[in-house]
């Protein structure tokens, strides 16, 4: 029984499993980078929109004769 447990604990992990975990970690890293990029784009767009609205509000109103 002890030999069976030691063999199980000391076994080399399945190569396919290691490859899949490596791929998934890489994919998570890529997706996190994409989320960060999208957040930055959204903040930039929001800032541009606020600036445009502020400029519109500062325009003088036309005088109707």
Secondary structure, DSSP 8 states (H G I E B T S, - for coil): -HHHHHHHHT----HHHHHHHHHHHHHHHHHHHHHHHHHHHHHHHHHHHHHHHHHHHHS------
